[in-house]
Amino acid sequence: MNLIQDWRRKFPRLWSVRLALLAALLSAVEVCMNLWLTGKPPLIVIGAGLFSLCAAISRVISQPRLNDEDRS
C-alpha cells in the first residue's frame, strides 16, 4: 500500500475528505444522542460513521490504474 505523493499537504484540502469527516462526525453525534436518550448504541450508525472515516483515509492511498488503456 502506497500513499499519494505529498499527502500531508493535500489531505486537508480535499473536499471529499472534508465531507467524509463531517459525515463521520455527525454519525458520532447521532450515536451519542441515541445512547444518551435510549441507552442503546445504534449499530448501523456506528458502522456508517466508521465507513465515512475509512472513506476519508482511503483518499490518500495511491490506487494503481485498472486498465492499460488509461495510460497515455
N, CA, C, O and CB atoms as a CASP TS submission, in Angstrom:
PFRMAT TS
TARGET T0000
AUTHOR 0000-0000-0000
METHOD Language model
MODEL 1
PARENT N/A
ATOM      1  N   MET     1       0.847  -1.166   0.000  1.00  0.00           N
ATOM      2  CA  MET     1       0.000   0.000   0.000  1.00  0.00           C
ATOM      3  C   MET     1       0.898   1.235   0.000  1.00  0.00           C
ATOM      4  O   MET     1       1.732   1.404   0.889  1.00  0.00           O
ATOM      5  CB  MET     1      -0.967  -0.005   1.219  1.00  0.00           C
ATOM      6  N   ASN     2       0.723   2.087  -0.993  1.00  0.00           N
ATOM      7  CA  ASN     2       1.493   3.319  -1.111  1.00  0.00           C
ATOM      8  C   ASN     2       0.570   4.517  -0.946  1.00  0.00           C
ATOM      9  O   ASN     2      -0.595   4.475  -1.342  1.00  0.00           O
ATOM     10  CB  ASN     2       2.228   3.381  -2.469  1.00  0.00           C
ATOM     11  N   LEU     3       1.091   5.571  -0.365  1.00  0.00           N
ATOM     12  CA  LEU     3       0.322   6.802  -0.213  1.00  0.00           C
ATOM     13  C   LEU     3       0.589   7.716  -1.398  1.00  0.00           C
ATOM     14  O   LEU     3       1.629   7.612  -2.047  1.00  0.00           O
ATOM     15  CB  LEU     3       0.672   7.514   1.115  1.00  0.00           C
ATOM     16  N   ILE     4      -0.359   8.617  -1.681  1.00  0.00           N
ATOM     17  CA  ILE     4      -0.158   9.564  -2.772  1.00  0.00           C
ATOM     18  C   ILE     4       0.981  10.503  -2.413  1.00  0.00           C
ATOM     19  O   ILE     4       1.293  10.691  -1.237  1.00  0.00           O
ATOM     20  CB  ILE     4      -1.455  10.361  -3.067  1.00  0.00           C
ATOM     21  N   GLN     5       1.598  11.088  -3.427  1.00  0.00           N
ATOM     22  CA  GLN     5       2.717  11.987  -3.184  1.00  0.00           C
ATOM     23  C   GLN     5       2.234  13.234  -2.457  1.00  0.00           C
ATOM     24  O   GLN     5       1.179  13.787  -2.767  1.00  0.00           O
ATOM     25  CB  GLN     5       3.408  12.365  -4.504  1.00  0.00           C
ATOM     26  N   ASP     6       3.022  13.657  -1.496  1.00  0.00           N
ATOM     27  CA  ASP     6       2.746  14.881  -0.734  1.00  0.00           C
ATOM     28  C   ASP     6       1.355  14.849  -0.076  1.00  0.00           C
ATOM     29  O   ASP     6       0.622  15.838  -0.093  1.00  0.00           O
ATOM     30  CB  ASP     6       2.858  16.106  -1.655  1.00  0.00           C
ATOM     31  N   TRP     7       1.014  13.692   0.502  1.00  0.00           N
ATOM     32  CA  TRP     7      -0.329  13.509   1.052  1.00  0.00           C
ATOM     33  C   TRP     7      -0.608  14.404   2.248  1.00  0.00           C
ATOM     34  O   TRP     7      -1.756  14.784   2.480  1.00  0.00           O
ATOM     35  CB  TRP     7      -0.526  12.074   1.448  1.00  0.00           C
ATOM     36  N   ARG     8       0.414  14.743   3.005  1.00  0.00           N
ATOM     37  CA  ARG     8       0.180  15.578   4.195  1.00  0.00           C
ATOM     38  C   ARG     8      -0.289  16.976   3.823  1.00  0.00           C
ATOM     39  O   ARG     8      -1.051  17.595   4.566  1.00  0.00           O
ATOM     40  CB  ARG     8       1.452  15.673   5.034  1.00  0.00           C
ATOM     41  N   ARG     9       0.160  17.475   2.682  1.00  0.00           N
ATOM     42  CA  ARG     9      -0.257  18.802   2.238  1.00  0.00           C
ATOM     43  C   ARG     9      -1.629  18.746   1.563  1.00  0.00           C
ATOM     44  O   ARG     9      -2.431  19.669   1.706  1.00  0.00           O
ATOM     45  CB  ARG     9       0.785  19.395   1.277  1.00  0.00           C
ATOM     46  N   LYS    10      -1.895  17.668   0.833  1.00  0.00           N
ATOM     47  CA  LYS    10      -3.139  17.553   0.071  1.00  0.00           C
ATOM     48  C   LYS    10      -4.323  17.102   0.920  1.00  0.00           C
ATOM     49  O   LYS    10      -5.459  17.481   0.635  1.00  0.00           O
ATOM     50  CB  LYS    10      -2.949  16.592  -1.068  1.00  0.00           C
ATOM     51  N   PHE    11      -4.083  16.305   1.951  1.00  0.00           N
ATOM     52  CA  PHE    11      -5.169  15.679   2.721  1.00  0.00           C
ATOM     53  C   PHE    11      -6.197  16.669   3.258  1.00  0.00           C
ATOM     54  O   PHE    11      -7.390  16.460   3.042  1.00  0.00           O
ATOM     55  CB  PHE    11      -4.591  14.909   3.870  1.00  0.00           C
ATOM     56  N   PRO    12      -5.797  17.734   3.944  1.00  0.00           N
ATOM     57  CA  PRO    12      -6.831  18.636   4.492  1.00  0.00           C
ATOM     58  C   PRO    12      -7.528  19.481   3.428  1.00  0.00           C
ATOM     59  O   PRO    12      -8.579  20.060   3.701  1.00  0.00           O
ATOM     60  CB  PRO    12      -6.212  19.554   5.522  1.00  0.00           C
ATOM     61  N   ARG    13      -6.964  19.564   2.219  1.00  0.00           N
ATOM     62  CA  ARG    13      -7.539  20.422   1.190  1.00  0.00           C
ATOM     63  C   ARG    13      -8.529  19.694   0.287  1.00  0.00           C
ATOM     64  O   ARG    13      -9.201  20.339  -0.517  1.00  0.00           O
ATOM     65  CB  ARG    13      -6.442  21.012   0.354  1.00  0.00           C
ATOM     66  N   LEU    14      -8.637  18.392   0.393  1.00  0.00           N
ATOM     67  CA  LEU    14      -9.547  17.622  -0.453  1.00  0.00           C
ATOM     68  C   LEU    14     -10.970  17.727   0.090  1.00  0.00           C
ATOM     69  O   LEU    14     -11.223  17.404   1.251  1.00  0.00           O
ATOM     70  CB  LEU    14      -9.103  16.138  -0.533  1.00  0.00           C
ATOM     71  N   TRP    15     -11.901  18.182  -0.759  1.00  0.00           N
ATOM     72  CA  TRP    15     -13.282  18.346  -0.315  1.00  0.00           C
ATOM     73  C   TRP    15     -13.936  17.020   0.030  1.00  0.00           C
ATOM     74  O   TRP    15     -14.767  16.960   0.936  1.00  0.00           O
ATOM     75  CB  TRP    15     -14.088  19.048  -1.379  1.00  0.00           C
ATOM     76  N   SER    16     -13.578  15.960  -0.673  1.00  0.00           N
ATOM     77  CA  SER    16     -14.169  14.663  -0.361  1.00  0.00           C
ATOM     78  C   SER    16     -13.758  14.205   1.035  1.00  0.00           C
ATOM     79  O   SER    16     -14.529  13.544   1.731  1.00  0.00           O
ATOM     80  CB  SER    16     -13.755  13.617  -1.407  1.00  0.00           C
ATOM     81  N   VAL    17     -12.547  14.559   1.437  1.00  0.00           N
ATOM     82  CA  VAL    17     -12.079  14.224   2.784  1.00  0.00           C
ATOM     83  C   VAL    17     -12.863  15.033   3.815  1.00  0.00           C
ATOM     84  O   VAL    17     -13.304  14.497   4.832  1.00  0.00           O
ATOM     85  CB  VAL    17     -10.553  14.493   2.924  1.00  0.00           C
ATOM     86  N   ARG    18     -13.030  16.302   3.549  1.00  0.00           N
ATOM     87  CA  ARG    18     -13.782  17.151   4.492  1.00  0.00           C
ATOM     88  C   ARG    18     -15.207  16.653   4.664  1.00  0.00           C
ATOM     89  O   ARG    18     -15.714  16.597   5.784  1.00  0.00           O
ATOM     90  CB  ARG    18     -13.797  18.609   4.012  1.00  0.00           C
ATOM     91  N   LEU    19     -15.858  16.290   3.563  1.00  0.00           N
ATOM     92  CA  LEU    19     -17.235  15.813   3.646  1.00  0.00           C
ATOM     93  C   LEU    19     -17.328  14.458   4.345  1.00  0.00           C
ATOM     94  O   LEU    19     -18.258  14.223   5.116  1.00  0.00           O
ATOM     95  CB  LEU    19     -17.840  15.719   2.254  1.00  0.00           C
ATOM     96  N   ALA    20     -16.382  13.574   4.085  1.00  0.00           N
ATOM     97  CA  ALA    20     -16.391  12.263   4.751  1.00  0.00           C
ATOM     98  C   ALA    20     -16.155  12.414   6.253  1.00  0.00           C
ATOM     99  O   ALA    20     -16.783  11.722   7.054  1.00  0.00           O
ATOM    100  CB  ALA    20     -15.318  11.338   4.138  1.00  0.00           C
ATOM    101  N   LEU    21     -15.252  13.318   6.633  1.00  0.00           N
ATOM    102  CA  LEU    21     -15.016  13.550   8.065  1.00  0.00           C
ATOM    103  C   LEU    21     -16.225  14.206   8.727  1.00  0.00           C
ATOM    104  O   LEU    21     -16.537  13.913   9.881  1.00  0.00           O
ATOM    105  CB  LEU    21     -13.770  14.426   8.267  1.00  0.00           C
ATOM    106  N   LEU    22     -16.904  15.090   8.003  1.00  0.00           N
ATOM    107  CA  LEU    22     -18.126  15.694   8.540  1.00  0.00           C
ATOM    108  C   LEU    22     -19.205  14.633   8.734  1.00  0.00           C
ATOM    109  O   LEU    22     -19.904  14.639   9.747  1.00  0.00           O
ATOM    110  CB  LEU    22     -18.637  16.810   7.604  1.00  0.00           C
ATOM    111  N   ALA    23     -19.346  13.725   7.772  1.00  0.00           N
ATOM    112  CA  ALA    23     -20.315  12.634   7.906  1.00  0.00           C
ATOM    113  C   ALA    23     -19.981  11.741   9.102  1.00  0.00           C
ATOM    114  O   ALA    23     -20.877  11.318   9.833  1.00  0.00           O
ATOM    115  CB  ALA    23     -20.355  11.795   6.619  1.00  0.00           C
ATOM    116  N   ALA    24     -18.695  11.456   9.297  1.00  0.00           N
ATOM    117  CA  ALA    24     -18.285  10.641  10.443  1.00  0.00           C
ATOM    118  C   ALA    24     -18.571  11.370  11.755  1.00  0.00           C
ATOM    119  O   ALA    24     -19.007  10.755  12.728  1.00  0.00           O
ATOM    120  CB  ALA    24     -16.789  10.289  10.345  1.00  0.00           C
ATOM    121  N   LEU    25     -18.324  12.678  11.781  1.00  0.00           N
ATOM    122  CA  LEU    25     -18.595  13.466  12.984  1.00  0.00           C
ATOM    123  C   LEU    25     -20.090  13.498  13.301  1.00  0.00           C
ATOM    124  O   LEU    25     -20.487  13.338  14.455  1.00  0.00           O
ATOM    125  CB  LEU    25     -18.063  14.895  12.815  1.00  0.00           C
ATOM    126  N   LEU    26     -20.909  13.704  12.282  1.00  0.00           N
ATOM    127  CA  LEU    26     -22.356  13.725  12.508  1.00  0.00           C
ATOM    128  C   LEU    26     -22.875  12.356  12.942  1.00  0.00           C
ATOM    129  O   LEU    26     -23.804  12.275  13.746  1.00  0.00           O
ATOM    130  CB  LEU    26     -23.083  14.177  11.240  1.00  0.00           C
ATOM    131  N   SER    27     -22.292  11.291  12.426  1.00  0.00           N
ATOM    132  CA  SER    27     -22.665   9.948  12.885  1.00  0.00           C
ATOM    133  C   SER    27     -22.313   9.757  14.353  1.00  0.00           C
ATOM    134  O   SER    27     -23.074   9.154  15.110  1.00  0.00           O
ATOM    135  CB  SER    27     -21.970   8.875  12.035  1.00  0.00           C
ATOM    136  N   ALA    28     -21.149  10.277  14.752  1.00  0.00           N
ATOM    137  CA  ALA    28     -20.742  10.171  16.156  1.00  0.00           C
ATOM    138  C   ALA    28     -21.702  10.951  17.057  1.00  0.00           C
ATOM    139  O   ALA    28     -22.036  10.495  18.151  1.00  0.00           O
ATOM    140  CB  ALA    28     -19.299  10.688  16.340  1.00  0.00           C
ATOM    141  N   VAL    29     -22.142  12.118  16.602  1.00  0.00           N
ATOM    142  CA  VAL    29     -23.107  12.907  17.378  1.00  0.00           C
ATOM    143  C   VAL    29     -24.427  12.147  17.499  1.00  0.00           C
ATOM    144  O   VAL    29     -25.043  12.126  18.565  1.00  0.00           O
ATOM    145  CB  VAL    29     -23.340  14.295  16.718  1.00  0.00           C
ATOM    146  N   GLU    30     -24.857  11.522  16.397  1.00  0.00           N
ATOM    147  CA  GLU    30     -26.099  10.756  16.436  1.00  0.00           C
ATOM    148  C   GLU    30     -25.991   9.563  17.389  1.00  0.00           C
ATOM    149  O   GLU    30     -26.935   9.257  18.117  1.00  0.00           O
ATOM    150  CB  GLU    30     -26.464  10.273  15.030  1.00  0.00           C
ATOM    151  N   VAL    31     -24.841   8.895  17.378  1.00  0.00           N
ATOM    152  CA  VAL    31     -24.625   7.767  18.294  1.00  0.00           C
ATOM    153  C   VAL    31     -24.699   8.247  19.741  1.00  0.00           C
ATOM    154  O   VAL    31     -25.354   7.615  20.570  1.00  0.00           O
ATOM    155  CB  VAL    31     -23.256   7.089  18.020  1.00  0.00           C
ATOM    156  N   CYS    32     -24.042   9.342  20.044  1.00  0.00           N
ATOM    157  CA  CYS    32     -24.045   9.875  21.421  1.00  0.00           C
ATOM    158  C   CYS    32     -25.436  10.277  21.866  1.00  0.00           C
ATOM    159  O   CYS    32     -25.845   9.989  22.990  1.00  0.00           O
ATOM    160  CB  CYS    32     -23.110  11.075  21.530  1.00  0.00           C
ATOM    161  N   MET    33     -26.164  10.946  20.978  1.00  0.00           N
ATOM    162  CA  MET    33     -27.525  11.366  21.347  1.00  0.00           C
ATOM    163  C   MET    33     -28.430  10.156  21.571  1.00  0.00           C
ATOM    164  O   MET    33     -29.207  10.126  22.525  1.00  0.00           O
ATOM    165  CB  MET    33     -28.125  12.276  20.256  1.00  0.00           C
ATOM    166  N   ASN    34     -28.328   9.161  20.693  1.00  0.00           N
ATOM    167  CA  ASN    34     -29.150   7.970  20.839  1.00  0.00           C
ATOM    168  C   ASN    34     -28.776   7.190  22.089  1.00  0.00           C
ATOM    169  O   ASN    34     -29.646   6.662  22.781  1.00  0.00           O
ATOM    170  CB  ASN    34     -29.019   7.086  19.614  1.00  0.00           C
ATOM    171  N   LEU    35     -27.488   7.118  22.376  1.00  0.00           N
ATOM    172  CA  LEU    35     -27.028   6.424  23.578  1.00  0.00           C
ATOM    173  C   LEU    35     -27.533   7.137  24.835  1.00  0.00           C
ATOM    174  O   LEU    35     -27.929   6.492  25.806  1.00  0.00           O
ATOM    175  CB  LEU    35     -25.486   6.335  23.593  1.00  0.00           C
ATOM    176  N   TRP    36     -27.516   8.456  24.809  1.00  0.00           N
ATOM    177  CA  TRP    36     -27.964   9.246  25.952  1.00  0.00           C
ATOM    178  C   TRP    36     -29.474   9.115  26.158  1.00  0.00           C
ATOM    179  O   TRP    36     -29.941   9.038  27.295  1.00  0.00           O
ATOM    180  CB  TRP    36     -27.584  10.717  25.760  1.00  0.00           C
ATOM    181  N   LEU    37     -30.239   9.091  25.063  1.00  0.00           N
ATOM    182  CA  LEU    37     -31.695   9.032  25.174  1.00  0.00           C
ATOM    183  C   LEU    37     -32.227   7.626  25.451  1.00  0.00           C
ATOM    184  O   LEU    37     -33.152   7.463  26.246  1.00  0.00           O
ATOM    185  CB  LEU    37     -32.317   9.559  23.913  1.00  0.00           C
ATOM    186  N   THR    38     -31.651   6.607  24.800  1.00  0.00           N
ATOM    187  CA  THR    38     -32.202   5.258  24.922  1.00  0.00           C
ATOM    188  C   THR    38     -31.327   4.296  25.695  1.00  0.00           C
ATOM    189  O   THR    38     -31.812   3.290  26.213  1.00  0.00           O
ATOM    190  CB  THR    38     -32.451   4.701  23.577  1.00  0.00           C
ATOM    191  N   GLY    39     -30.037   4.596  25.776  1.00  0.00           N
ATOM    192  CA  GLY    39     -29.116   3.689  26.456  1.00  0.00           C
ATOM    193  C   GLY    39     -28.619   2.565  25.577  1.00  0.00           C
ATOM    194  O   GLY    39     -27.864   1.706  26.034  1.00  0.00           O
ATOM    195  N   LYS    40     -29.038   2.556  24.299  1.00  0.00           N
ATOM    196  CA  LYS    40     -28.616   1.520  23.363  1.00  0.00           C
ATOM    197  C   LYS    40     -27.817   2.162  22.232  1.00  0.00           C
ATOM    198  O   LYS    40     -28.228   3.186  21.687  1.00  0.00           O
ATOM    199  CB  LYS    40     -29.841   0.742  22.802  1.00  0.00           C
ATOM    200  N   PRO    41     -26.685   1.571  21.878  1.00  0.00           N
ATOM    201  CA  PRO    41     -25.928   2.117  20.749  1.00  0.00           C
ATOM    202  C   PRO    41     -26.543   1.674  19.419  1.00  0.00           C
ATOM    203  O   PRO    41     -26.799   0.485  19.229  1.00  0.00           O
ATOM    204  CB  PRO    41     -24.452   1.675  20.826  1.00  0.00           C
ATOM    205  N   PRO    42     -26.784   2.612  18.496  1.00  0.00           N
ATOM    206  CA  PRO    42     -27.317   2.237  17.178  1.00  0.00           C
ATOM    207  C   PRO    42     -26.188   1.699  16.298  1.00  0.00           C
ATOM    208  O   PRO    42     -25.376   2.468  15.784  1.00  0.00           O
ATOM    209  CB  PRO    42     -28.009   3.454  16.492  1.00  0.00           C
ATOM    210  N   LEU    43     -26.141   0.393  16.131  1.00  0.00           N
ATOM    211  CA  LEU    43     -25.027  -0.249  15.439  1.00  0.00           C
ATOM    212  C   LEU    43     -24.903   0.182  13.984  1.00  0.00           C
ATOM    213  O   LEU    43     -23.789   0.294  13.472  1.00  0.00           O
ATOM    214  CB  LEU    43     -25.179  -1.740  15.506  1.00  0.00           C
ATOM    215  N   ILE    44     -26.015   0.424  13.312  1.00  0.00           N
ATOM    216  CA  ILE    44     -25.950   0.821  11.901  1.00  0.00           C
ATOM    217  C   ILE    44     -25.316   2.203  11.758  1.00  0.00           C
ATOM    218  O   ILE    44     -24.604   2.459  10.786  1.00  0.00           O
ATOM    219  CB  ILE    44     -27.359   0.814  11.271  1.00  0.00           C
ATOM    220  N   VAL    45     -25.566   3.085  12.705  1.00  0.00           N
ATOM    221  CA  VAL    45     -24.978   4.427  12.657  1.00  0.00           C
ATOM    222  C   VAL    45     -23.488   4.364  12.977  1.00  0.00           C
ATOM    223  O   VAL    45     -22.696   5.108  12.399  1.00  0.00           O
ATOM    224  CB  VAL    45     -25.700   5.375  13.643  1.00  0.00           C
ATOM    225  N   ILE    46     -23.106   3.490  13.885  1.00  0.00           N
ATOM    226  CA  ILE    46     -21.686   3.296  14.189  1.00  0.00           C
ATOM    227  C   ILE    46     -20.965   2.797  12.940  1.00  0.00           C
ATOM    228  O   ILE    46     -19.873   3.268  12.619  1.00  0.00           O
ATOM    229  CB  ILE    46     -21.499   2.293  15.369  1.00  0.00           C
ATOM    230  N   GLY    47     -21.571   1.850  12.241  1.00  0.00           N
ATOM    231  CA  GLY    47     -20.991   1.336  11.003  1.00  0.00           C
ATOM    232  C   GLY    47     -20.875   2.407   9.933  1.00  0.00           C
ATOM    233  O   GLY    47     -19.862   2.485   9.238  1.00  0.00           O
ATOM    234  N   ALA    48     -21.906   3.235   9.796  1.00  0.00           N
ATOM    235  CA  ALA    48     -21.874   4.321   8.808  1.00  0.00           C
ATOM    236  C   ALA    48     -20.772   5.318   9.135  1.00  0.00           C
ATOM    237  O   ALA    48     -20.088   5.805   8.235  1.00  0.00           O
ATOM    238  CB  ALA    48     -23.232   5.040   8.749  1.00  0.00           C
ATOM    239  N   GLY    49     -20.599   5.619  10.399  1.00  0.00           N
ATOM    240  CA  GLY    49     -19.537   6.539  10.808  1.00  0.00           C
ATOM    241  C   GLY    49     -18.153   5.979  10.537  1.00  0.00           C
ATOM    242  O   GLY    49     -17.255   6.697  10.099  1.00  0.00           O
ATOM    243  N   LEU    50     -17.989   4.691  10.799  1.00  0.00           N
ATOM    244  CA  LEU    50     -16.693   4.050  10.543  1.00  0.00           C
ATOM    245  C   LEU    50     -16.377   4.004   9.050  1.00  0.00           C
ATOM    246  O   LEU    50     -15.233   4.220   8.648  1.00  0.00           O
ATOM    247  CB  LEU    50     -16.679   2.629  11.121  1.00  0.00           C
ATOM    248  N   PHE    51     -17.387   3.725   8.232  1.00  0.00           N
ATOM    249  CA  PHE    51     -17.167   3.716   6.786  1.00  0.00           C
ATOM    250  C   PHE    51     -16.866   5.113   6.256  1.00  0.00           C
ATOM    251  O   PHE    51     -16.074   5.255   5.325  1.00  0.00           O
ATOM    252  CB  PHE    51     -18.383   3.142   6.070  1.00  0.00           C
ATOM    253  N   SER    52     -17.474   6.136   6.823  1.00  0.00           N
ATOM    254  CA  SER    52     -17.159   7.512   6.427  1.00  0.00           C
ATOM    255  C   SER    52     -15.720   7.854   6.776  1.00  0.00           C
ATOM    256  O   SER    52     -15.022   8.507   6.000  1.00  0.00           O
ATOM    257  CB  SER    52     -18.117   8.506   7.106  1.00  0.00           C
ATOM    258  N   LEU    53     -15.285   7.416   7.930  1.00  0.00           N
ATOM    259  CA  LEU    53     -13.900   7.648   8.336  1.00  0.00           C
ATOM    260  C   LEU    53     -12.931   6.901   7.421  1.00  0.00           C
ATOM    261  O   LEU    53     -11.894   7.440   7.035  1.00  0.00           O
ATOM    262  CB  LEU    53     -13.691   7.214   9.795  1.00  0.00           C
ATOM    263  N   CYS    54     -13.274   5.664   7.076  1.00  0.00           N
ATOM    264  CA  CYS    54     -12.436   4.887   6.151  1.00  0.00           C
ATOM    265  C   CYS    54     -12.395   5.529   4.767  1.00  0.00           C
ATOM    266  O   CYS    54     -11.362   5.483   4.098  1.00  0.00           O
ATOM    267  CB  CYS    54     -12.956   3.445   6.043  1.00  0.00           C
ATOM    268  N   ALA    55     -13.500   6.124   4.329  1.00  0.00           N
ATOM    269  CA  ALA    55     -13.523   6.799   3.027  1.00  0.00           C
ATOM    270  C   ALA    55     -12.577   7.988   3.022  1.00  0.00           C
ATOM    271  O   ALA    55     -11.904   8.234   2.022  1.00  0.00           O
ATOM    272  CB  ALA    55     -14.948   7.257   2.679  1.00  0.00           C
ATOM    273  N   ALA    56     -12.515   8.725   4.115  1.00  0.00           N
ATOM    274  CA  ALA    56     -11.607   9.870   4.199  1.00  0.00           C
ATOM    275  C   ALA    56     -10.157   9.403   4.169  1.00  0.00           C
ATOM    276  O   ALA    56      -9.323  10.017   3.504  1.00  0.00           O
ATOM    277  CB  ALA    56     -11.879  10.686   5.476  1.00  0.00           C
ATOM    278  N   ILE    57      -9.854   8.339   4.874  1.00  0.00           N
ATOM    279  CA  ILE    57      -8.479   7.833   4.922  1.00  0.00           C
ATOM    280  C   ILE    57      -8.070   7.232   3.578  1.00  0.00           C
ATOM    281  O   ILE    57      -6.914   7.350   3.171  1.00  0.00           O
ATOM    282  CB  ILE    57      -8.334   6.782   6.036  1.00  0.00           C
ATOM    283  N   SER    58      -9.006   6.594   2.894  1.00  0.00           N
ATOM    284  CA  SER    58      -8.668   5.938   1.629  1.00  0.00           C
ATOM    285  C   SER    58      -8.313   6.930   0.527  1.00  0.00           C
ATOM    286  O   SER    58      -7.749   6.532  -0.493  1.00  0.00           O
ATOM    287  CB  SER    58      -9.820   5.075   1.174  1.00  0.00           C
ATOM    288  N   ARG    59      -8.624   8.195   0.705  1.00  0.00           N
ATOM    289  CA  ARG    59      -8.285   9.196  -0.311  1.00  0.00           C
ATOM    290  C   ARG    59      -6.782   9.397  -0.444  1.00  0.00           C
ATOM    291  O   ARG    59      -6.330   9.863  -1.490  1.00  0.00           O
ATOM    292  CB  ARG    59      -8.946  10.518   0.021  1.00  0.00           C
ATOM    293  N   VAL    60      -6.002   9.071   0.558  1.00  0.00           N
ATOM    294  CA  VAL    60      -4.555   9.276   0.475  1.00  0.00           C
ATOM    295  C   VAL    60      -3.808   8.010   0.057  1.00  0.00           C
ATOM    296  O   VAL    60      -2.581   8.021  -0.033  1.00  0.00           O
ATOM    297  CB  VAL    60      -4.026   9.762   1.811  1.00  0.00           C
ATOM    298  N   ILE    61      -4.531   6.922  -0.198  1.00  0.00           N
ATOM    299  CA  ILE    61      -3.890   5.687  -0.655  1.00  0.00           C
ATOM    300  C   ILE    61      -3.823   5.718  -2.179  1.00  0.00           C
ATOM    301  O   ILE    61      -4.835   5.907  -2.854  1.00  0.00           O
ATOM    302  CB  ILE    61      -4.668   4.417  -0.152  1.00  0.00           C
ATOM    303  N   SER    62      -2.638   5.534  -2.698  1.00  0.00           N
ATOM    304  CA  SER    62      -2.436   5.540  -4.146  1.00  0.00           C
ATOM    305  C   SER    62      -3.038   4.282  -4.750  1.00  0.00           C
ATOM    306  O   SER    62      -2.760   3.173  -4.294  1.00  0.00           O
ATOM    307  CB  SER    62      -0.931   5.645  -4.497  1.00  0.00           C
ATOM    308  N   GLN    63      -3.869   4.459  -5.784  1.00  0.00           N
ATOM    309  CA  GLN    63      -4.527   3.329  -6.417  1.00  0.00           C
ATOM    310  C   GLN    63      -3.945   3.124  -7.811  1.00  0.00           C
ATOM    311  O   GLN    63      -3.880   4.066  -8.601  1.00  0.00           O
ATOM    312  CB  GLN    63      -6.058   3.548  -6.485  1.00  0.00           C
ATOM    313  N   PRO    64      -3.522   1.896  -8.119  1.00  0.00           N
ATOM    314  CA  PRO    64      -2.967   1.646  -9.457  1.00  0.00           C
ATOM    315  C   PRO    64      -4.048   1.757 -10.523  1.00  0.00           C
ATOM    316  O   PRO    64      -5.237   1.610 -10.242  1.00  0.00           O
ATOM    317  CB  PRO    64      -2.310   0.257  -9.518  1.00  0.00           C
ATOM    318  N   ARG    65      -3.619   2.016 -11.738  1.00  0.00           N
ATOM    319  CA  ARG    65      -4.568   2.088 -12.853  1.00  0.00           C
ATOM    320  C   ARG    65      -5.193   0.713 -13.067  1.00  0.00           C
ATOM    321  O   ARG    65      -4.540  -0.314 -12.882  1.00  0.00           O
ATOM    322  CB  ARG    65      -3.868   2.584 -14.158  1.00  0.00           C
ATOM    323  N   LEU    66      -6.452   0.709 -13.454  1.00  0.00           N
ATOM    324  CA  LEU    66      -7.149  -0.551 -13.640  1.00  0.00           C
ATOM    325  C   LEU    66      -6.948  -1.112 -15.039  1.00  0.00           C
ATOM    326  O   LEU    66      -6.899  -2.330 -15.213  1.00  0.00           O
ATOM    327  CB  LEU    66      -8.620  -0.372 -13.364  1.00  0.00           C
ATOM    328  N   ASN    67      -6.832  -0.250 -16.034  1.00  0.00           N
ATOM    329  CA  ASN    67      -6.669  -0.689 -17.409  1.00  0.00           C
ATOM    330  C   ASN    67      -5.391  -0.146 -17.999  1.00  0.00           C
ATOM    331  O   ASN    67      -4.931   0.933 -17.628  1.00  0.00           O
ATOM    332  CB  ASN    67      -7.852  -0.263 -18.250  1.00  0.00           C
ATOM    333  N   ASP    68      -4.821  -0.896 -18.916  1.00  0.00           N
ATOM    334  CA  ASP    68      -3.656  -0.399 -19.638  1.00  0.00           C
ATOM    335  C   ASP    68      -4.046   0.700 -20.615  1.00  0.00           C
ATOM    336  O   ASP    68      -3.196   1.488 -21.030  1.00  0.00           O
ATOM    337  CB  ASP    68      -2.963  -1.538 -20.379  1.00  0.00           C
ATOM    338  N   GLU    69      -5.318   0.763 -20.988  1.00  0.00           N
ATOM    339  CA  GLU    69      -5.801   1.776 -21.928  1.00  0.00           C
ATOM    340  C   GLU    69      -5.737   3.182 -21.345  1.00  0.00           C
ATOM    341  O   GLU    69      -5.640   4.158 -22.089  1.00  0.00           O
ATOM    342  CB  GLU    69      -7.224   1.463 -22.343  1.00  0.00           C
ATOM    343  N   ASP    70      -5.791   3.292 -20.021  1.00  0.00           N
ATOM    344  CA  ASP    70      -5.767   4.603 -19.368  1.00  0.00           C
ATOM    345  C   ASP    70      -4.409   5.272 -19.482  1.00  0.00           C
ATOM    346  O   ASP    70      -4.318   6.494 -19.358  1.00  0.00           O
ATOM    347  CB  ASP    70      -6.147   4.467 -17.908  1.00  0.00           C
ATOM    348  N   ARG    71      -3.367   4.518 -19.712  1.00  0.00           N
ATOM    349  CA  ARG    71      -2.027   5.070 -19.786  1.00  0.00           C
ATOM    350  C   ARG    71      -1.803   5.708 -21.141  1.00  0.00           C
ATOM    351  O   ARG    71      -2.002   5.074 -22.178  1.00  0.00           O
ATOM    352  CB  ARG    71      -0.980   3.991 -19.521  1.00  0.00           C
ATOM    353  N   SER    72      -1.394   6.942 -21.129  1.00  0.00           N
ATOM    354  CA  SER    72      -1.147   7.631 -22.385  1.00  0.00           C
ATOM    355  C   SER    72       0.221   8.246 -22.393  1.00  0.00           C
ATOM    356  O   SER    72       0.610   8.874 -23.378  1.00  0.00           O
ATOM    357  CB  SER    72      -2.194   8.690 -22.633  1.00  0.00           C
TER
END
